[in-house]
Amino acid sequence: MSSKVRGHSYECDTDCPDMHTHFTRCNSIKVESGCWVLYGKHNYTGHQRRVPWLPVTFALYAYRLRIYERANFQGQMLEFSEDCESVQEQFRARDIYSCKVLGGYWTLYDHPNFRGRQYFLSPGEYRKISSFRRITEL
């Protein structure tokens, strides 16, 4: 994990049926044959989301994200391959309207310094911001 990322963390090497003791918004996580399964409620209940597990040796250069200042990949583009504390400072734009995830899985935040609502993006094209899904919607 990047040293720039802030907040609570918990490391485990087995299933964890109740994350409530560690986090307020993550209730349970289970690893099944190379895939993380995230649950909305404790004891592996509620909405679930499967996230592929990537080995530690996965090449960091494979993580790539392109963001655009307009919908449909128009306007100024900026590419990332690592954490960025403030896209607004680097991008000189107030909002992101589309993006392409070229490699890896990314979490975007509403506010600088990894704060605010989170949006989980898997590889693919997101032509407009309404196609982003908040983590609470997963």
Long-range contacts (C-beta under 8 A, 24 or more apart in sequence): 2-82, 2-83, 4-83, 4-85, 4-114, 5-83, 5-114, 6-113, 6-114, 7-114, 17-42, 17-43, 17-44, 18-42, 18-43, 25-136, 38-138, 47-138, 49-120, 49-138, 51-105, 51-120, 52-105, 54-104, 54-105, 62-103, 62-104, 63-103, 63-104, 63-106, 64-101, 64-102, 64-103, 64-104, 65-99, 65-100, 65-101, 65-102, 65-104, 65-106, 65-121, 66-99, 66-100, 66-102, 67-91, 67-96, 67-98, 67-99, 68-96, 68-97, 68-98, 68-99, 69-93, 69-95, 69-96, 69-97, 70-97, 70-98, 71-97, 71-98, 71-127, 71-128, 71-129, 72-98, 72-127, 72-128, 73-98, 73-100, 73-125, 73-127, 74-98, 83-114, 85-112, 85-113, 85-114, 86-112, 86-113, 87-112, 88-112, 95-129, 96-129, 97-128, 97-129, 98-125, 98-126, 98-127, 98-128, 98-129, 99-125, 99-126, 100-124, 100-125, 100-126, 101-125, 101-126, 107-135, 108-132
